Amino acid sequence: MTLWGGRFESSPAQAMAALSRSVGFDWRLAPYEIEVNLVHLSNLIEQSIVTKDDGAKIKAALMELASDIGSGKFKYTPEDEDVHSAIERGLIEKCGPVGGAIRAGRSRNDLVVTDFKLYLVDHLLEVASEVSNLVKAFNAQSEKHLDVIAPGFTHTQHAQPITFAQELSKHSHALLRDIDRVFDWLDRNNLSPFGAGALAGSSIQKDPEKSGVALGFNGAMANSIDAVSDRDFAAEALFIIAMLGVHLSRIGEEFILWSSTEFNWVAIDDAYATGSSIMPQKKNADVAELARGKSGRFIGNLTSLLVVLKAMPFAYNRDLQEDKEPVFDSVDQLLILLPALTGMVATAKFNKAQISKTASSGFSLATEIADFLAKKQIPFSIAHEVAGECVKFCEKSGIELHEITDDQLLKIHPALTKDLRALLNLEGAISSRTSAMATSKKSVSQAVTQLNKEITKVDAEISKHQKRLSGMIRS
């Protein structure tokens, strides 16, 4: 079924119909379409464009259609052009020609963007909820590993010793920013495009603000042309997912390295690993690898939509049919990935002894020497050189920095007195870094406690939004 054609003398060519048809992917917007139609119907009845009796018939048919869509009883057909035509076909089948009255005062242009925006409101909240679960998994693992000292890395080389809980909890901070971006998105994009019509507004849809609030939005967009052409909200959603995907990829990469024979820092639970079809001994970190791989897909979907939107003139253009598949794909893949990654993190068993074993290797305590001298008012440029001399001496002697004797230190520089010894060890290096952002056990413990408080607030915010939308048909 098509919603146009009165001025045409022939049907579209088969190739044209195939190119134009979008119902195969936009059908998932059907529950949102029902929601919008119900709100729109109230407006038509209020203005006496549809009688109360006819309105009651149409409403009953829409409610029945919603149930049939949910159960799978009503489906689209190959003859339906898009979700809008399929829904109208179903409506007319249930209540007769009067069902076609629902089309007054609205266009597919404002209808589809409203459906799409409602879809993203719901699904970004679902994404935020899944990310919250991942944050909780990292927080729980961090609390278990506050006493573990690990080598910290920059450039994938040993840098300075750190509390391993800080290494784990860094991911919680990044993921909380991703959730915060979802909340920012909701604040900025929670305005309804419905009532814009094709582009110029509608003489029948006189109060878009009221309709917007009825749909769960905070109000209506200010410009009808912008309303039908805006896809910033979709691009922003894809950016949020792409940025989240980058964070998930980093998590994946670390678990891949940590679970390797060379690191042997973590054992991934069997439930979140796979084996080899030819090598019986293999245990592969496939969840982590898929997290790393899917990030490229998320970035690609963002790029795809941005290219579609580039140089889009005036109001609605059919190019915008290409806006939904990248979003649907990213949302689908993310909601498959997040629970698996959360399970992998939550069930991971870390090898504490192996993690701490090389924490002082690679002369990771060298900065303690430079800082010690700087506190004695020796210019850091000189202190840096002296610390480097200590490293050079240890390399030639085949020892680590903590093994250098007091006499050997004094020969390198007279300011390297025996009180350096208290810092030239892992515990001393860790405990000296006491700022709120630093790596001492106390600092990290306080930071993880704060992370737990923040995720509790996040859950309350997600629940508030979901409760606000809980009365909707689509829920």
N, C-alpha and C positions, 0 to 999 in steps of 0.2 A: 504494500500500500504506500502511495506517496501523498503528500499534503499539498501538492501543487499540480498544475497541469491544465487548468481551465482555458488558458490562452494558447495551448499547444494543440496542433492538429495531428500529431503522431506521438507514440510512446518513445522513450529514449532507446537508443541502440543498446544491445546487450552489453557491449563493452563499456558504454557510458554508465549503465546501471550498476555494473560490477565495480567500476571505479568510484561511483558515488556512494555505494552502500557502506554504512558504518555500523549497522546494527550488531554485527558480529563482535564488536568490542565495546560499543557504548551501551549495550544491554544492561551492564552492571549499574547503570544510572537509573534503572527503572524504579526502584523504591523511592528515590529522590524526586523523580518525575511525578509519581503519585502524590507525594507530599506537596509539591508546588501546585499541582492541579487542584488539590483540596482547598488550599488557601485561596487560589484564584477563583474557584467556584463560589466561595463565600462572598467575594467581591462582586461577582456577576449577579448573585441573588440579591445582594444589598442594593444594587443599582437597578434592579428589575429587568436586567437584560436576560436573565433566566428566571422563570417563575419558581416559586417555592416548591410546587409539586414536581416540576421537572428537575429542580435542583436536588430534591430528595432522591429522585431516581438516579441521577448522575452520581451523587455522593455514595449511595448504596452500591452502585456498580463499581466505583473507584475502590471502595473498601473491599469488595469481593475480589476485584482484580488484584489488589495488593496481596490478599491471602493466596490467590492462585499463583501469583508470581513467586511468592515465598516458598510455596510447596512444590513448585515446578510444574503445576498443572497448566499454567498459561506460559507459552514460549513464543519467541519470535519465529517468523517463517522466512523462507528465502525471498518472498515477495515484499517483505517489509524493508523500507529503505533505511530507517534508523529507529532508535528507541522511541522517538516521538510518534512516528507513524504506527509502530507496533502497539503502543499504548492506546492511541486513538482507535485503532481497529478493534482492539479488545473491548474498549468502552462502548463502541457502537454495537458490537455483537451482543453485549449484555443489556443495553437499554434502548437500542434503536437509534434512528437518525438524530434524536435530541442530544445524543452524546457528542455530536460534532459541535455543539454550542460552546464547549469548553475552550475552543480555539479563539474565541472573540477576545480581542484586547491583548493578545500575547503573540510572540513570534518564536520560532525555533531559536532565533539569535539570543534572546534574553532567557529563554527557557533552558537551553543547554548550558550556558555559563552558570546559571543558578544551580542546576543539578550538579555540575562539576565542582563548584565551590563547596556545596553541602557535602559532597563525597569527601573532599579533602579535609574539611573540618573534622568529620568523623574519623577518618583514617590517620590523620596526623596525631590526633589524641591517642589512637591505638598504638601508633609508633612510639609516642612519648611514654606510654605505659610499659611497653616492652623494653625501652631503653632504661627506664627506672629499675626494672628487674635486673638488668645487667650491672647497673651501678651498685645495687645491693650485693650482687655476687662479688664484685671487686672489693667493696667495703668489708664484707665478711672475711675474704681471704687476707685483706690487709691487716685486720685485727688479729689474725692468727700468726702473722709474721713480723710483728713489731720488734722481736728480739733477734731477727736474722739480719746480719750485715752482708751486703753484696757488693761486688764491684759495680760502680757506675760507669756508663759508657758515653763517650762522644766520638763521633766518626767511627763507631763500632770498635773502638780501642778503649782499653782500661783508662779511666780518667781519675775518679776519686771514689772512695768507699761511701756507700749510702745505706740507709735502712731499707731493706727490701720492701717493706710495707709502703714506703714512699714511691718506689718504682711501680708497684701495683696500683696504688691509689691515684697516681697521675691520670690514669684512664678515667677515673670517676669524675675528675674535674672537667676533662674534655667532653665527656658524655653529658654532664649537667649543662654545659654551654649549648649542646645540641638541643636539649629539652627546652632551654631558655629561648632558643630560636623558634621553636614551635609556638611557645607562648607569645613571642613577638609577632609571629605570623598571624595568630588568632586576633591579636589586638588590631593589627593593621588591616587585615583583610575581612573582618567580620561585618561587612556591609553588603547588602543585597543588590544584585543587578536587575532583579525582576521588576518589571514595569517599564523597562527601556524599550520594549517592543522590538522592531527591527533595528532602529537606531534613534528615533525621534521622540520616544516616549509614546504614551497611548492616551487617547481621550477617554478610554474605558477604564484604564488603570490609573485612577486619580490620586491614590494614596500609597505609593510604593513603600513609604516608611512603615505603615501599618502592616503591609504584607511581609516586609522584611522581618519585623519583630515576630510576627506569627510563625515565620520559618526558623526562628532561633538566631537571627542576625541582630546586631545592635541598631540597625537602621538601614537606609538605602544609600546607594552611591549618588553623587551629586550631578553627574553628567551622563545622559543616556547614551551618547556616542561612545564615551569612555567605557561605559558599563558593558556594552556588547563586544568591544574590541580588546578590553583589558585581559591579558593573561599573565600579568606580573605575578599574581598569586600562584599560578602553576609553576612558573619559572623559579620563584622563591622556594616553593615546596621542593622542587627538584634540587635546588642548591642545598637546602637543609639536609636532604637525603644524601646528596653527594658528599657533603662535608662529614656527615655521620659515617658514610661509607669509608672515607679516608681514615677516620679514627678506628673503625672496625678493622680496616686493613692493617693498620699499625699493630693492633692487638694480635691479629693473625700472624703477622710476621714475627713478632716476639715469641709467640708460642711455638711457631715452627722451629725457630732457632733453639729455644730453651729445651724442646723435646728431642733435639738431635743427640746422637751418641756423643758428639764432641762437647756439648754443653751438659747434658744429663741433669738439667735443673728441674724438669717437671715430667711427671707421668700423666698422660692424658687418659681419662677413663675410657674403657673399651666401648662404652655406649656412644662416645663421640669421636671414634676413630674408625678407620677401615683398614683392610689388609690388601695384599697383592694376589693377583690371580696366578702368579708363577713363583713368587718367593714367599714361602710359608712363614718366615720369621718377621715379615714386615708388619709394622703398625704405623699407619700414616695419619698425619694430623690434617685430615681432609676438611674438617669444619674450619680450621684456621686458614687453609689454603683457599677455600671457597670464599671466605670473608675477604681475603686479599684479592681474589679474582673478581668478585662482584663489584668491588669499588670502581673498577674500570667501566663496568656496565652503567653504574649510577652516574658517573661523570659523563659518559657518552649520551645518556638520555637527557641530561641537562643541556649539553652542547647542541643536541638535535633540536630541542625546543627553541633555544635562543636563535638558532639559524632560521627556523620557521618564522619567528617573530620579527626578525631583522627587516627593516624597510616595509613594514606592513602599513599600507595607506588607509586613510579615512576610517570607516567603521568596520563592520564584519566583512571578512573575506573567507572563502572556502578553505584557504590554506589552514585555517584554524581547526579544521577537522583533524589535523595532525597533532593537536595538542594533547590528546588524551592517552594515546597508547604509551608514550614515554613515561607518563605519570603512573598509569596503571601497572606497567612493568616494574618500575622502581618500587612502588608500594608493595606489590606482590612479593618481589624478591627479598625485600627488606624484612617483611613480616615472616618469611620462611627462615631467613638467616638469623634473626635476633634470638629466638628461643634456643636454637642449637648452640649459638655462641655463648649464651648465658649458661646453658647446661655444661658446656666445656669448661668455662671458668669456675663455676661453682663446684664441680667435682674434681678439679685438678689436684693432684698430690705433688707438692713441691719438695724437692730433695734439699733440705736445709743445710746439711753438712757440705754438700757439693757446691751450693750457692756461695757459702761463706769461705770455702776452701781457697779461692784465688782472689779474695777481696783486696788483699794487699799486694798482689802481683802487679807487674808492669809499672812498679814505682809509683803507685797511686797515692802514696803519702807525701810526694814531693811538694805539693802546695802547702802542706803544714809547715815545712821548713821556711818557705818564702814568707808565709803569713807571720811566723814566729819572729823573723828578722824585721819585718815591717813594723810590728808592734814595738820593736826596740828602736824605732825611728830611723832605721836604715832604709834609704830609698828603694822602692820596690824593684826598680830596674836592676839594682845591685843584688837585692835579695833573690830575684829570679835567676840571676847568673850563678849565685852561690848554690842555690838549690840544684841547678843544672850540673854544677861541679860534683855535688853529692851523688847524683844519678850516674854521672860518668865514672866516678870512683867505684860505685857498686857494680856497674856493668863489668868493669875490668876485674873486679874482685870476685865476681860470681855470687853476689849476695843481694838481698833486698834491703831497702832503706831502714827498716826496723832492726836489722842485724848489724848496722854500723855501730862501732864503739864510740864512747864519749871522747877518747883521745883522738880517734880518727876525725870526728866532727870538728874538734878544736883546731886540728891541723889545716882543715879546709877553710875555716873562718873562725876567728877568736870569739865571735858573738854567738857561736853555736854551743852554748853552755848546756850543762846536764839537765836543766829544767825543760829542755826541748823533749826529753825522753817521755814525759807525760803525754805529749801530743803525738809522738812518733809511733803510734799504734792505732789499731782500728777503733777501739773504744774511745780513745782520746780524740781522734779525728771526728768521729760521729758526734760525740757529746759536746764538742766546742761550737757546733752550728745550731744555735738555739733560737733563731728568729722564727716567727710564725710559719714562714714558708720553707724553712730549712729541714735538714735530715736527721736531727737528733731524735731519739726515741720519744721524748716528751713532746716535741713539736709535731711529729707525725701522728702520735696518738691523739693529740688535741685536734689536728686537722681531720682525722678520720671521724672523730666524734662530731665535728662540725658538718662533715659530709653526710653523716647519718641524719642530722637535724634537717639539712637542706633537702634530702630526698623525701623526708616525711612531709615537708612543705609542698614539694613537687606533687606527691601523691594526692595531697589534699586539693591542690589546684586542678589536677586532672579530674578528680572525682567531682569537683564543683562544676566543671564544664560538662562532664558526662551526665550529671544529674539534671542540669539545665536542659539537656537535649533528650532526656529519657522519655518524655511524653510524646515524642514524634513518631509518626507511623514507621519511618525508616528504621527506628531502633528496635 
